[in-house]
């Protein structure tokens, strides 16, 4: 999977400029749950689009090309995979996995690794394109360059995986209520899920 992102990293990164209102709306939803203080890690940091604006100082990704861009955006980067994080136990106050989970080979193992590197009472933040939403259905039918190899999840599936790892105290936010290329302004995120295409799920390690 990393080969796709290595080959097409410029096209990936350009998506955020082309669909800036969708991107900024996603950022606003993530801001609702991302801690304002503490040491954070983004698994699947990509080009650092989210980490760099959310104050997440460290990121890991298997695409070296993308990590170069993330590094230029001020993120401390590590090459590697979410299934085998090169960090000590209890090293982080929060871990974010933004879109990435649908591209991983072993999503449950990624979440278990997130649990391991989180401190007690640490927070995990998962962001997905909800498989059951209008946007999830659109991407599954469209078979885009990146999403054609993705395994989409529903919100309840993510919640089930998180519970299996021991996470609890969930909070949900949603945004993106029309196709990204139709958006002309930043959308205020709404609590819960079921309408928005982009859903943020926050849980805690207790």
C-alpha positions in Angstrom: 0.0 0.0 0.0 2.9 2.4 0.8 4.0 2.1 -2.8 0.8 3.8 -4.0 1.4 6.7 -1.7 5.1 6.9 -2.6 4.3 7.1 -6.3 1.4 9.5 -6.0 2.3 11.5 -3.0 2.0 14.8 -4.8 -1.5 14.0 -6.1 -2.5 12.9 -2.5 -1.3 16.1 -1.0 -2.8 18.3 -3.7 -6.3 16.9 -2.8 -6.3 19.0 0.3 -5.7 22.2 -1.6 -8.3 21.4 -4.2 -10.9 20.5 -1.6 -9.8 23.0 1.1 -13.3 23.5 2.6 -13.7 19.7 3.2 -10.2 19.5 4.6 -10.7 22.5 7.0 -14.1 21.1 8.0 -12.3 17.8 8.9 -9.8 19.8 10.9 -12.6 21.5 12.9 -14.1 18.2 13.8 -10.8 16.8 14.9 -10.2 19.9 17.1 -13.3 19.0 19.1 -11.4 16.0 20.6 -7.7 16.5 20.1 -6.1 17.5 23.4 -4.6 21.0 23.5 -1.7 19.9 25.7 0.3 16.7 25.9 2.5 14.6 23.6 0.7 13.3 20.6 1.4 10.8 17.8 -0.3 10.4 14.5 -0.2 6.9 13.0 -0.2 7.3 9.2 0.8 10.9 9.3 1.2 11.1 5.5 2.3 14.5 4.4 1.5 16.0 7.8 -1.6 17.9 6.7 -3.4 17.1 9.9 -0.6 16.8 12.4 1.0 20.2 11.4 -2.2 22.1 12.1 -3.4 20.2 15.1 -0.2 20.4 17.1 0.6 16.7 16.9 4.4 16.8 17.1 5.3 13.3 16.0 4.1 11.0 13.2 4.9 7.6 11.7 4.2 6.4 8.1 5.5 3.8 5.7 5.8 6.3 2.8 9.2 8.0 2.8 8.1 10.5 0.2 5.2 11.6 2.3 7.4 11.8 5.4 9.7 14.2 3.7 6.8 16.6 3.2 5.6 16.1 6.8 9.0 16.9 8.1 9.1 20.1 6.1 5.8 21.0 7.8 7.4 20.7 11.2 6.4 17.2 12.3 9.0 14.9 13.8 8.8 11.8 11.6 9.5 8.1 11.9 9.4 5.5 9.1 7.4 2.5 10.1 4.0 0.7 10.4 1.2 1.1 12.8 1.2 -2.6 13.5 4.7 -2.4 15.0 5.3 1.0 16.6 9.0 1.8 17.5 8.0 3.6 20.8 8.1 2.8 24.5 5.0 1.7 26.4 3.0 4.6 27.8 5.0 7.2 25.7 2.1 9.4 24.5 -0.8 11.3 26.0 -2.9 10.8 22.8 -2.7 8.9 19.5 -4.5 9.9 16.3 -5.3 7.6 13.4 -6.8 9.8 10.7 -8.3 8.0 7.7 -5.3 5.6 7.9 -7.0 2.6 9.4 -8.8 1.7 6.2 -5.5 1.2 4.5 -3.8 -1.0 7.2 -3.3 -4.8 6.9 -4.1 -5.5 10.5 -6.3 -2.7 12.0 -6.9 -4.4 15.3 -3.1 -4.8 15.8 -2.7 -1.1 15.0 -5.2 -0.2 17.7 -3.5 -2.6 20.2 -0.2 -0.8 19.5 -1.9 2.5 20.1 -3.2 1.2 23.4 0.4 0.1 24.3 2.0 3.4 23.7 -0.7 5.4 25.4 -0.4 6.5 29.0 -3.2 5.6 31.4 -6.1 7.9 30.8 -4.7 8.7 27.4 -6.9 9.4 24.4 -7.2 7.7 21.0 -8.7 9.6 18.1 -9.9 7.7 15.1 -11.2 9.5 12.0 -12.9 7.6 9.1 -14.9 8.0 6.0 -18.0 6.2 7.4 -18.8 3.2 5.1 -22.5 3.6 5.6 -22.6 7.3 4.8 -23.3 8.9 1.4 -19.6 9.7 1.1 -18.5 6.1 1.9 -20.8 4.7 -0.7 -19.6 7.2 -3.2 -15.9 6.3 -2.7 -16.7 2.6 -2.8 -18.5 3.0 -6.2 -16.0 5.5 -7.6 -12.9 3.3 -7.0 -10.5 6.2 -6.8 -6.8 5.8 -7.0 -6.3 5.6 -3.3 -9.6 4.3 -2.0 -10.0 1.4 -4.4 -7.7 -0.6 -2.1 -9.2 0.6 1.1 -11.3 -1.4 3.5 -14.0 1.0 4.7 -15.4 0.7 8.2 -18.7 1.7 9.8 -18.6 3.7 13.0 -20.0 0.8 15.0 -17.3 -1.5 13.6 -14.6 1.0 14.8 -16.3 1.2 18.2 -16.3 -2.6 18.5 -12.6 -2.8 17.6 -11.8 -0.1 20.1 -13.8 -1.9 22.9 -11.9 -5.1 22.0 -8.7 -3.3 22.8 -10.0 -1.9 26.1 -11.0 1.6 25.1 -14.1 3.3 26.5 -15.8 6.6 27.1 -16.5 7.3 23.4 -17.4 10.7 21.8 -18.5 11.1 18.2 -18.4 14.1 15.9 -19.4 14.3 12.2 -18.8 16.6 9.3 -18.9 16.7 5.4 -22.6 16.6 4.5 -22.1 17.0 0.7 -19.4 15.9 -1.8 -16.1 17.7 -1.1 -16.0 19.3 -4.5 -19.4 20.9 -3.9 -18.4 22.6 -0.6 -18.0 26.4 -0.6 -17.4 27.0 3.1 -16.2 25.4 6.3 -18.9 23.3 8.0 -19.4 23.3 11.8 -19.0 19.8 13.1 -22.0 18.1 14.7 -22.1 15.6 17.6 -22.9 12.0 17.0 -22.9 10.3 13.5 -25.2 9.0 10.8 -25.3 12.0 8.5 -21.8 13.2 7.9 -19.3 11.4 5.7 -16.3 12.1 7.9 -16.6 10.8 11.5 -14.3 11.3 14.4 -14.4 8.8 17.2 -12.6 9.6 20.5 -12.0 7.0 23.2 -9.9 6.7 26.4 -7.5 4.2 27.9 -8.8 3.5 31.4 
